[in-house]
Amino acid sequence: MENETGLTIEEHFAEMEKLLERLEEKDISLEESFRCYEAGMDHLRVCSRMIDEVDKKVQMLKEDGTFADFNEV
């Protein structure tokens, strides 16, 4: 599933992993640390929205053969 950035959720997680690796480096400046943090939070917000969208679409088959939203079961 892609979003407005054109990235899949897996790609967003991969980008967050890269940012975390950079944050763990000893030579990172405070300013770059903040940029990495903000970029990571942006990826996290997008992932959260993507997961919420999927959650709203998930349906379950009830015993009587009808479908219901996952949250209603």
DAUR-V79929 format. One line per field, one symbol per residue. phi: phi as a letter, one per 30 degrees, with the letter a starting at -180 (. if undefined). psi: psi as a letter, one per 20 degrees, with the letter a starting at -180 (. if undefined). A space follows every 10 residues. Layout:
phi = ???
psi = ???
This chain:
phi = .cbddicddd dddddddddd ddddddcddd ddeddddddd dddddddddd ddddedcdbb ddedjccbee ddd
psi = prahijqrhh hghghhgggg gghiqhjprg ghghgggggg hggggggggg gggghhipqq prhjirqqqh ii.
